[in-house]
Amino acid sequence: MDSTASSPATPRWNIERPFLTGHFYQESKFTVSQISDTFSKRSSQNPIGSYPTSVQELLVIDDLLSALVGIEGRYISTKRIRGKEGHVTFHVDASADFTLQELAKRIFPLCENFVVISHFVESRSHFKKGLVNHAFAAALRAILVDYQAMVAQLEHQFRLGRLSIQGLWFFCQPMMGSMHALSTVIEKALTDNCSGSAVLNLLQNQAKAMAGDNAVRALLEKMTQCASTAYLRILERWVYEGIIDDPYGEFFISENKLLQKESLTQDYDAKYWQQRYSLKDGIPSFLLSASETILITGKYLNVMRECGHSVQVPLSENSQLMSFGSNHHYLERIKAAYDIASGELLNLIKSKYDLMSKLRSLKRYLLLDQGDFLVHFMDIARDELIKRPDEISVEKLQSLLDIALRTTAAASDPCHEELTCCVERSSLLNRLSTLKDLESGVKNLLLHTSEVKIVKDSSDQIEQMSITGLETFSLSYKVHWPVSLVISRKSLTKYQLIFRFLFHCEHVNRQLCGAWQVHQGVRAHNTFGTAISRSSLLCRSMLKFINSLLHYLTFEVLEPNWHVMNDRLQYAKSIDEVIQYHDFFLEKCLKECLLLLPELLKKVEKLKNICLQYAAAIQRLIPSIFIPKTDPTNDTSGRGTSKPRRSRQKFVLLKLAAENTTVTDSVMKFEKEFNTELRSLGPLLSNSSHAEPYLTHLAQCILGLKSDQ
């Protein structure tokens, strides 16, 4: 039983005044040393052996009738057992007839069992012992009433002179087995200080052990039914109302009130759904198979209550759990309660809180399913995103994001107002390495990345890596209860990891498109055989690489996996299945997007960095060659210059460009680096595709690029 459970205290006078309990039965008139003496030392009476056998029999029967209710007689004494409260042994005067002694000793176990049972009834009726012990003690008290009525009837027969010691033994035999079985259970319960489900399990185990004695087994089953009544009442409130009405901490489901639902949207490692309500040790054996169903049923009802949606499973005579037996009807009722609670909660989250619309919005924005707002945003926010993370104004980015959302097709989405932006303080590689729940391979990501060194100060890492907002920008989404059960902080973080990877790929693609436009601007000139022509081919190869990567990520990973999850969610029968399918979707996407494969991710990041450096260099070098410097003494701006002269100037510039060592060296350097990394990525993808089949498509794209070259 939970020691933290509060219970009323038993008044001290109820313990200190012995005549209010049955303990005074065993209170001896002598000291402990005198009890060990023989009966012959008692000066007030003669030894029983001094009487004739017929008289001895009457005296022994009289004492036995007292001993049957735990009272010490003149020639039958009691002795307490040290270390076992409420346990006594009975002894008959050794001077009695041997036959009488043997018959008395046969009846003594019944007397001792009565004392044990009566002690248990009195001690376990205190408040702190729990409802199950209370119910069990009440059932035992009813048994003791019948038992004492039997003793009273035997005494009446004795007073009429119709009871012999053999007759007494005969009438006591039917009670011997039942009282012994109950005493066995009680001794175990007292030894282990059992309460709650432990008492129920003891009763059930003892009933199974007595399978050969139908009468005793029926009695133990009845005791189990009586003792479990209070427990099943707690169970009823949980599976039908979602309330733990457990004043003594006996129920096998515990509640951790320190865990709040708000943690789902704030804490990456939030344990609210797993640990707010959890199973404890000591589940009743007859509920063991249904324990998980019982736990989940109450959890679902609690979620609806937290939403202000009062739902109670309809009660009827057939739905009550106040009894259980071999027919297992109670299991069917628990399953019916689970089906109702599960269906109601799932319908509530899907209909009232529109879960699917929230998931589609996440796909539209964080998985770049709708890219027009992103193009507009990257155009108007470029100046802010190229700053260092600590220099970026998140408020300004948010206003620019709102403008992009309102001026594009995203404005028709009612969920677009929940979209917010944020700027991380670390790169994608560093962020992946900090997530402990991801695969162990990611933990060693920093060790495989030569550009990143492990240092204690995170600001030093950022300065060392020279990252900008383009590498750390991310979108976020406002999630409210109870949708946060599915879209928790952990799930949203995984969406953001995928978004950052896609966003940076889009940035690389835009930069390469800018470089391609520069090449298209000089296309009218004859650049065949020059470094510019070679640069144009390299730019095309880079564009094909990044476009192949984006095509793989969006059309071969995110889109098909989304449709698989969407189909599964249509047939989900519980919110736990929804959470499971959604988490599986995110894990699969993270893995297939290379975010959980450190070696491949390192290669891709290196290739993207080469593409960015190349695009920046080309957009800087080529315009500087083809735009002549202004000479104040010689106007070449074109207004007064004839067309033939301008053509001659361009020819001269083209010749200079072909001979420009800076352009040639830069193009050769980038081409060598890009081709080297690309050649090393191709075989790596091919080899990894044996263990990860989803990489086959990406490997084919990369190998296609290689064959093109």
C-alpha positions in Angstrom: 0.0 0.0 0.0 1.2 3.5 -0.8 2.7 4.9 2.4 1.9 8.4 1.3 -1.8 7.8 1.3 -3.5 9.7 4.2 -5.9 7.9 6.5 -7.6 8.8 9.8 -5.7 7.7 12.9 -7.1 5.1 15.3 -7.8 6.6 18.7 -5.2 5.5 21.3 -7.9 4.6 23.8 -9.2 2.0 21.3 -5.8 0.2 21.7 -4.9 1.0 25.3 -8.2 -0.3 26.8 -8.0 -4.1 26.3 -11.6 -4.9 27.2 -12.7 -3.1 24.0 -11.0 -5.9 22.0 -10.6 -9.6 22.2 -7.1 -9.4 23.6 -8.3 -9.8 27.1 -9.2 -13.4 26.3 -5.6 -14.2 26.4 -4.6 -12.0 29.3 -3.3 -14.5 31.9 -3.7 -14.1 35.6 -0.1 -15.1 36.1 3.3 -13.9 35.1 5.2 -15.4 32.2 7.3 -17.5 34.5 4.3 -18.8 36.3 2.7 -19.8 33.0 5.6 -22.1 32.3 5.1 -23.9 35.7 3.0 -27.0 35.9 -0.7 -26.9 36.7 0.0 -28.6 40.1 1.5 -25.4 41.5 -1.8 -23.7 41.4 -3.0 -23.6 44.9 -6.6 -22.8 44.1 -7.5 -26.1 42.4 -6.6 -29.7 42.4 -4.9 -31.4 39.5 -7.4 -32.8 37.0 -5.7 -36.2 37.3 -7.0 -36.4 40.8 -10.6 -36.7 39.5 -12.2 -39.8 37.9 -12.1 -40.1 34.2 -15.8 -39.2 33.8 -15.3 -36.0 35.8 -12.1 -35.2 33.8 -14.1 -35.5 30.6 -16.6 -32.9 31.8 -13.9 -30.6 33.0 -12.0 -30.8 29.7 -15.2 -30.2 27.7 -16.0 -27.2 29.7 -12.5 -25.8 29.2 -12.6 -26.7 25.5 -15.8 -24.7 24.9 -14.0 -21.7 26.4 -10.9 -22.4 24.4 -12.9 -22.5 21.1 -13.6 -18.8 21.6 -10.0 -18.1 22.8 -10.6 -18.0 26.5 -8.2 -19.8 28.9 -9.8 -22.4 31.2 -8.9 -24.0 34.5 -7.1 -26.9 33.0 -6.4 -25.6 29.5 -4.0 -22.7 29.4 -2.7 -20.5 26.6 0.8 -19.3 25.9 1.7 -16.5 23.5 4.2 -17.1 20.7 7.0 -14.6 20.8 7.4 -12.6 17.6 3.9 -13.4 16.4 1.3 -11.0 17.6 -2.1 -12.6 18.1 -0.7 -16.2 17.9 -1.2 -18.5 20.9 -0.8 -22.1 21.7 -3.1 -24.2 24.0 -2.0 -26.7 26.5 -3.9 -29.2 28.6 -3.0 -30.3 32.1 -0.5 -33.2 31.8 -2.2 -35.1 34.6 -5.4 -35.5 32.5 -6.3 -38.9 31.0 -4.2 -39.7 28.0 -7.2 -40.2 25.7 -8.7 -36.9 26.8 -5.4 -35.2 26.1 -5.2 -36.6 22.6 -8.8 -35.6 21.7 -8.2 -32.1 23.2 -5.0 -31.7 21.1 -7.0 -32.5 18.0 -9.3 -29.6 18.7 -6.6 -27.1 19.7 -5.8 -26.1 16.1 -9.3 -24.9 15.7 -9.0 -22.9 18.8 -5.7 -21.4 17.7 -7.1 -20.6 14.2 -10.0 -18.7 15.9 -7.6 -16.6 17.9 -5.5 -15.8 14.7 -8.7 -14.9 12.8 -10.2 -12.8 15.5 -6.9 -10.9 15.9 -6.7 -10.2 12.2 -10.3 -8.9 12.2 -9.6 -6.5 15.0 -6.2 -5.3 13.8 -7.1 -5.0 10.1 -10.3 -3.0 10.9 -8.2 0.1 11.5 -8.4 2.9 8.9 -4.8 2.7 7.7 -5.1 -1.0 6.7 -7.1 -0.2 3.6 -10.4 -1.0 2.0 -9.6 -4.6 1.0 -8.6 -5.5 4.5 -11.7 -3.8 5.8 -13.9 -5.8 3.5 -12.0 -9.0 4.2 -12.2 -8.4 8.0 -16.0 -7.8 7.7 -16.5 -11.1 5.9 -14.4 -12.9 8.5 -16.4 -11.3 11.2 -19.5 -12.8 9.7 -17.8 -16.2 9.6 -16.9 -15.8 13.3 -20.4 -15.0 14.2 -21.6 -18.3 12.7 -18.7 -20.0 14.4 -19.6 -18.6 17.8 -23.2 -19.6 17.2 -22.0 -23.1 16.7 -20.0 -23.0 20.0 -23.0 -21.6 21.8 -25.1 -24.5 20.5 -22.5 -27.0 21.6 -22.4 -25.4 25.1 -26.2 -25.7 25.2 -26.0 -29.4 24.5 -23.2 -29.7 27.1 -25.4 -28.1 29.7 -28.2 -30.5 28.8 -25.7 -33.4 29.4 -25.9 -34.5 25.7 -22.3 -33.7 24.7 -19.3 -36.0 25.0 -15.8 -35.2 24.0 -16.1 -37.5 21.0 -19.2 -35.6 20.0 -17.5 -32.3 20.4 -14.7 -33.5 18.1 -17.3 -34.7 15.6 -19.1 -31.4 15.5 -15.9 -29.4 15.2 -14.5 -31.3 12.2 -16.5 -29.5 9.5 -15.0 -26.2 10.6 -11.5 -27.4 10.8 -10.6 -27.2 7.1 -12.2 -23.8 6.6 -10.7 -22.2 9.6 -7.3 -23.7 8.8 -7.4 -22.4 5.2 -8.4 -18.9 6.4 -5.8 -19.0 9.1 -3.1 -19.9 6.5 -4.1 -16.9 4.4 -4.1 -14.6 7.4 -0.7 -15.7 8.7 0.8 -14.9 5.3 -1.0 -11.6 5.2 0.2 -10.7 8.7 3.8 -11.8 8.0 4.1 -9.7 4.8 1.8 -6.9 6.1 -0.3 -7.4 2.9 -3.0 -5.0 1.8 -4.9 -4.3 -1.4 -4.3 -6.6 -4.3 -1.8 -8.7 -2.3 -4.6 -9.9 0.0 -6.8 -10.8 -3.0 -3.9 -12.8 -4.6 -3.4 -14.7 -1.4 -7.1 -15.6 -1.3 -7.1 -16.7 -4.9 -4.0 -18.8 -4.6 -5.3 -20.5 -1.5 -8.6 -21.2 -3.2 -6.7 -22.9 -6.1 -4.6 -24.9 -3.6 -7.8 -26.2 -2.1 -9.3 -27.4 -5.4 -9.8 -30.9 -3.9 -12.1 -29.6 -1.1 -15.2 -28.1 -2.7 -16.5 -26.6 0.6 -13.3 -24.9 1.5 -12.7 -23.7 -2.0 -16.2 -22.2 -2.2 -15.7 -20.4 1.1 -12.4 -18.9 0.0 -13.9 -17.8 -3.3 -16.7 -16.2 -1.3 -14.1 -14.4 0.8 -12.3 -13.3 -2.3 -15.6 -11.9 -3.7 -16.3 -10.0 -0.4 -12.7 -8.7 -0.1 -12.6 -7.5 -3.8 -15.9 -5.6 -3.6 -14.2 -2.4 -2.5 -11.4 -2.9 -4.9 -13.8 -3.4 -7.8 -15.6 -0.2 -6.8 -12.3 1.6 -7.3 -11.8 -0.1 -10.6 -15.4 0.8 -11.7 -14.8 4.5 -11.1 -11.5 4.4 -13.1 -12.8 2.6 -16.2 -16.2 4.3 -16.2 -15.3 7.8 -15.1 -11.5 8.0 -15.2 -11.2 8.9 -11.5 -8.8 7.2 -9.0 -10.9 7.0 -5.8 -8.2 5.3 -3.8 -7.8 6.8 -0.3 -5.4 4.1 0.9 -3.2 3.7 -2.2 -4.3 0.1 -2.9 -5.2 0.5 -6.6 -2.6 -0.8 -9.1 -2.6 2.4 -11.1 -0.7 5.4 -9.6 -1.0 9.1 -10.6 2.0 11.4 -10.7 0.5 14.8 -10.3 3.8 16.5 -10.8 3.6 15.8 -14.5 1.4 18.4 -16.2 0.0 18.3 -19.8 1.8 21.6 -20.6 5.1 19.7 -20.6 4.1 18.1 -23.9 4.7 21.3 -25.7 7.7 22.5 -23.7 9.9 19.5 -22.9 11.5 17.4 -25.5 11.7 14.4 -23.1 8.2 14.9 -21.6 6.9 11.8 -20.0 3.3 13.0 -19.4 1.6 10.4 -21.5 3.7 7.5 -20.4 4.1 8.3 -16.6 1.2 10.6 -15.5 -0.7 7.3 -15.0 1.2 4.1 -14.7 0.9 0.5 -13.4 2.3 -0.4 -10.0 3.5 -3.7 -8.7 0.9 -6.1 -7.2 -1.8 -6.3 -9.8 -4.6 -8.7 -8.9 -4.1 -12.0 -10.8 -7.6 -11.9 -12.2 -7.0 -8.5 -13.7 -3.4 -9.1 -14.9 -4.4 -9.8 -18.5 -6.5 -6.7 -18.7 -4.2 -4.3 -16.8 -3.0 -2.4 -19.8 -6.5 -2.0 -21.2 -7.7 -0.7 -17.8 -4.9 1.8 -17.6 -5.5 3.1 -21.1 -9.3 3.3 -20.6 -8.9 5.6 -17.6 -6.2 7.7 -19.4 -8.5 8.3 -22.3 -11.3 9.4 -20.0 -8.9 11.8 -18.2 -7.9 13.4 -21.5 -11.5 14.2 -22.3 -12.0 15.6 -18.8 -8.9 17.8 -19.3 -10.6 19.1 -22.5 -13.7 20.0 -20.6 -15.6 17.2 -22.4 -17.4 15.3 -19.7 -17.8 11.7 -20.8 -18.9 8.9 -18.6 -19.2 5.3 -19.9 -22.9 4.5 -19.6 -23.6 2.3 -16.6 -26.1 -0.6 -16.5 -26.7 -3.7 -14.5 -24.7 -5.7 -17.0 -21.8 -3.3 -16.9 -21.1 -3.4 -13.2 -17.8 -4.9 -12.1 -18.9 -5.8 -8.6 -18.3 -9.5 -9.1 -16.0 -11.7 -11.1 -15.7 -15.4 -11.7 -14.7 -18.1 -14.1 -17.1 -16.8 -16.8 -14.8 -13.7 -17.3 -17.8 -11.4 -18.0 -15.9 -8.6 -16.2 -13.2 -8.8 -18.8 -15.8 -8.3 -21.5 -17.2 -5.3 -19.6 -13.7 -3.7 -19.3 -13.1 -4.2 -23.0 -16.5 -2.6 -23.8 -15.6 0.4 -21.6 -12.2 0.7 -23.4 -13.9 0.7 -26.8 -16.3 3.5 -25.8 -13.6 5.6 -24.2 -11.2 5.1 -27.1 -13.8 5.9 -29.8 -15.0 9.0 -28.0 -11.5 10.4 -27.5 -10.4 9.7 -31.1 -13.6 11.2 -32.5 -13.1 14.3 -30.2 -9.5 14.9 -31.3 -10.2 14.3 -35.0 -13.5 16.2 -35.2 -13.5 19.0 -32.6 -9.7 19.6 -32.6 -9.2 18.7 -36.2 -6.0 16.7 -35.9 -5.7 15.9 -39.6 -5.8 19.6 -40.5 -3.0 20.2 -38.1 -0.9 17.4 -39.6 -1.6 18.6 -43.1 -0.4 22.1 -42.1 2.8 20.7 -40.8 3.3 18.8 -44.0 2.5 22.0 -46.0 4.9 24.3 -44.2 7.6 22.3 -42.4 7.9 19.6 -45.0 7.7 22.2 -47.8 4.7 20.6 -49.5 3.6 24.2 -50.4 6.6 26.1 -51.5 5.3 29.4 -52.8 5.3 31.1 -49.4 8.9 29.9 -48.8 10.1 31.4 -52.1 8.5 34.7 -51.2 9.9 34.6 -47.7 13.4 33.8 -48.8 13.3 36.7 -51.1 12.2 39.3 -48.6 14.1 37.9 -45.6 17.4 37.3 -47.3 19.1 40.3 -45.7 18.1 39.2 -42.3 18.9 35.5 -42.8 22.5 36.1 -43.9 23.3 37.6 -40.4 24.8 35.6 -37.5 22.2 33.9 -35.3 22.7 36.2 -32.4 22.3 39.2 -34.6 19.0 38.2 -36.2 15.8 39.8 -35.1 13.2 37.0 -34.6 10.4 39.6 -34.4 11.4 41.0 -37.8 11.6 37.5 -39.3 8.1 36.8 -37.9 6.6 39.8 -39.5 8.2 38.9 -42.8 6.9 35.4 -42.5 3.4 36.8 -41.8 3.7 38.9 -45.0 4.7 35.9 -47.0 1.9 33.8 -45.6 -0.8 36.5 -46.3 0.4 37.2 -49.8 0.6 33.7 -51.1 -1.8 30.7 -51.4 -1.1 29.9 -47.7 -3.6 32.7 -46.8 -6.5 30.3 -47.5 -5.2 27.9 -44.9 -7.0 28.6 -41.5 -4.1 27.0 -39.6 -1.4 29.3 -41.1 -1.7 31.7 -38.1 -0.3 29.0 -35.9 3.0 29.1 -37.8 5.9 30.9 -36.1 9.6 31.2 -36.8 12.7 30.6 -34.6 16.4 30.7 -34.9 18.5 28.0 -33.4 21.9 28.6 -31.8 23.6 25.5 -33.3 24.0 23.9 -36.6 22.0 20.9 -37.8 24.9 18.6 -37.1 25.3 19.8 -33.5 21.5 19.7 -32.9 21.3 16.1 -34.1 24.1 15.0 -31.8 22.2 16.4 -28.7 19.1 14.3 -29.2 19.6 11.3 -27.0 16.7 9.3 -28.2 17.9 9.1 -31.8 19.9 6.2 -33.0 23.4 5.8 -31.5 25.1 6.6 -34.8 24.1 10.2 -34.6 25.8 10.5 -31.2 29.1 10.1 -33.0 28.2 12.6 -35.7 30.6 15.3 -34.4 33.4 12.8 -34.3 33.0 12.1 -38.0 32.9 15.8 -38.9 36.3 17.3 -39.3 35.0 20.8 -39.5 33.5 20.7 -36.1 35.5 20.4 -32.9 34.0 19.6 -29.5 34.3 22.6 -27.2 32.5 23.4 -24.1 31.3 26.9 -25.0 28.5 26.7 -27.5 29.1 30.2 -28.7 32.7 29.2 -29.6 31.3 26.4 -31.7 29.0 28.9 -33.6 31.9 31.3 -34.2 34.1 28.4 -35.3 31.6 27.1 -37.8 30.7 30.6 -39.0 27.0 29.7 -39.4 24.3 32.2 -40.4 20.6 32.3 -40.1 20.3 30.3 -43.3 21.7 27.3 -41.5 19.8 27.8 -38.2 16.4 29.2 -39.3 13.4 27.0 -38.6 9.7 27.1 -38.5 7.6 26.2 -35.4 4.0 25.5 -34.9 1.7 26.4 -32.0 0.1 23.2 -30.7 -2.6 23.1 -28.1 -4.0 20.4 -25.8 -5.1 17.6 -26.6 -3.5 17.7 -30.1 -0.1 18.0 -28.2 -0.5 14.3 -27.4 0.2 13.5 -31.0 2.2 16.6 -32.0 4.4 16.9 -28.9 7.6 18.9 -28.5 9.6 15.8 -29.5 7.5 15.3 -32.7 7.7 19.0 -33.6 11.5 19.0 -33.1 11.8 16.1 -35.6 9.7 18.1 -38.1 12.1 21.0 -37.6 15.1 18.9 -38.2 13.7 17.8 -41.5 12.7 21.4 -42.3 16.2 22.7 -41.7 17.7 20.2 -44.0 15.2 20.9 -46.7 15.4 24.7 -46.2 19.2 24.6 -46.6 18.9 22.5 -49.7 16.5 25.0 -51.1 18.9 27.8 -50.3 21.7 25.9 -52.1 19.5 25.4 -55.1 18.6 29.2 -55.2 22.3 30.1 -55.0 23.1 27.7 -57.9 20.2 29.1 -59.9 21.8 32.5 -59.4 25.1 31.3 -60.7 23.3 29.6 -63.6 21.6 33.0 -64.5 25.1 34.6 -64.5 26.2 32.0 -67.0 23.1 32.6 -69.1 23.9 36.3 -69.1 27.1 35.7 -71.0 25.6 33.0 -73.2 25.5 35.3 -76.2 29.3 35.4 -76.2 31.3 32.7 -77.6 32.7 31.1 -74.4 33.4 27.7 -75.9 36.7 26.2 -74.7 37.1 28.8 -71.9 36.9 28.5 -68.1 33.5 30.1 -68.3 32.2 27.2 -70.5 33.7 24.7 -68.1 32.1 26.5 -65.2 28.7 26.3 -66.9 29.0 22.5 -67.1 30.0 22.4 -63.5 27.1 24.5 -62.5 24.7 22.2 -64.4 26.2 19.2 -62.6 25.7 20.9 -59.2 22.1 21.8 -60.1 21.4 18.3 -61.1 22.9 17.0 -57.8 20.9 19.3 -55.6 17.7 18.9 -57.6 18.1 15.1 -57.5 18.6 15.3 -53.7 15.5 17.5 -53.3 13.5 15.2 -55.6 14.5 12.2 -53.5 13.7 13.9 -50.2 10.3 15.2 -51.2 8.9 12.7 -53.7 10.6 9.5 -52.7 10.7 9.9 -48.9 8.3 12.4 -47.5 5.4 12.1 -49.9 5.0 8.3 -50.0 5.6 8.0 -46.2 3.0 10.7 -45.6 0.4 8.8 -47.7 1.2 5.6 -45.8 0.7 7.3 -42.5 -2.4 9.1 -43.7 -4.0 5.8 -44.7 -3.2 4.2 -41.4 -4.7 7.1 -39.5 -8.0 6.6 -41.2 -8.3 3.2 -39.7 -6.7 3.9 -36.3 -8.9 2.8 -33.4 -7.3 4.7 -30.6 -5.2 7.7 -29.9 -2.3 5.4 -29.0 -2.3 4.0 -32.5 -2.4 7.5 -33.9 0.7 8.4 -31.8 2.4 5.2 -32.9 1.8 5.7 -36.6 2.8 9.4 -36.4 6.1 8.6 -34.5 6.9 5.8 -36.9 6.4 8.3 -39.9 8.8 10.8 -38.3 11.4 8.2 -37.5 11.3 6.7 -41.0 11.5 10.1 -42.6 14.5 11.1 -40.4 16.3 8.0 -41.4 15.5 8.1 -45.1 16.4 11.8 -45.2 19.9 10.7 -44.1 19.6 12.6 -40.8 20.3 9.4 -38.9 23.2 8.3 -41.1 26.2 10.4 -40.1 28.7 9.4 -42.7 26.3 10.1 -45.6 25.0 13.3 -44.0 28.6 14.5 -43.7 29.2 13.9 -47.4 26.0 15.6 -48.4 26.8 18.6 -46.2 30.3 18.9 -47.7 28.9 18.8 -51.2 26.3 21.5 -50.4 29.1 23.7 -48.9 31.1 23.3 -52.1 28.1 24.3 -54.1 27.5 27.4 -52.0 31.2 28.5 -52.2 31.2 27.9 -56.0 27.9 29.9 -56.5 29.2 32.8 -54.4 32.5 32.8 -56.3 30.9 32.7 -59.7 28.4 35.4 -59.0 31.3 37.6 -57.8 34.0 36.8 -60.5 32.1 36.6 -63.8 30.2 39.9 -63.5 33.5 41.6 -62.5 35.0 40.5 -65.8 32.2 41.4 -68.1 31.3 44.8 -66.6 34.0 47.2 -67.6 35.2 49.8 -65.2 34.0 53.4 -65.7 36.7 55.7 -67.2 35.9 59.4 -66.9 38.2 60.3 -69.8 36.8 57.6 -72.1 33.0 57.2 -72.0 32.3 53.5 -72.5 28.9 53.5 -70.8 27.3 52.8 -74.1 25.3 55.9 -74.8 27.6 57.4 -77.3 29.3 54.2 -78.3 28.5 52.5 -81.6 27.4 48.9 -81.8 30.5 47.7 -83.6 32.7 49.3 -80.9 30.7 47.6 -78.1 31.1 44.2 -79.8 34.8 44.8 -80.1 34.9 45.6 -76.4 33.0 42.5 -75.4 35.4 40.4 -77.6 38.3 41.9 -75.8 36.7 41.2 -72.4 35.9 37.7 -73.5 39.5 37.1 -74.5 40.6 38.5 -71.1 38.1 36.2 -69.3 39.5 33.2 -71.2 43.0 34.2 -70.0 41.9 35.2 -66.5 43.8 32.9 -64.2 41.6 33.7 -61.2 38.5 32.4 -62.9 40.3 29.4 -64.3 41.9 28.4 -61.0 38.6 28.8 -59.1 36.6 26.7 -61.6 39.3 24.0 -61.6 39.4 24.0 -57.8 35.7 23.7 -57.4 35.3 21.1 -60.1 38.0 18.9 -58.6 36.5 19.2 -55.0 33.0 18.6 -56.2 33.8 15.6 -58.4 36.0 14.0 -55.7 33.2 14.2 -53.1 30.6 13.1 -55.6 32.6 10.1 -56.6 33.1 9.1 -53.0 29.4 9.5 -52.3 28.3 7.3 -55.1 29.9 4.0 -53.9 29.1 4.9 -50.3 25.4 5.0 -51.3 25.6 1.9 -53.3 27.2 0.0 -50.4 24.8 1.3 -47.8 21.8 0.5 -50.0 22.3 -3.2 -49.2 21.5 -2.5 -45.5 19.2 0.4 -46.3 17.2 -0.3 -49.4 15.6 3.1 -49.6 19.0 4.6 -50.6 18.9 2.7 -53.9 17.0 5.5 -55.6 19.3 8.2 -54.3 22.3 6.1 -55.4 20.8 5.8 -58.9 20.5 9.6 -59.1 24.0 10.1 -58.0 25.4 7.5 -60.4 23.4 9.1 -63.1 25.1 12.3 -62.5 28.4 10.5 -62.6 27.7 8.9 -65.9 26.6 12.3 -67.3 30.0 13.7 -66.6 
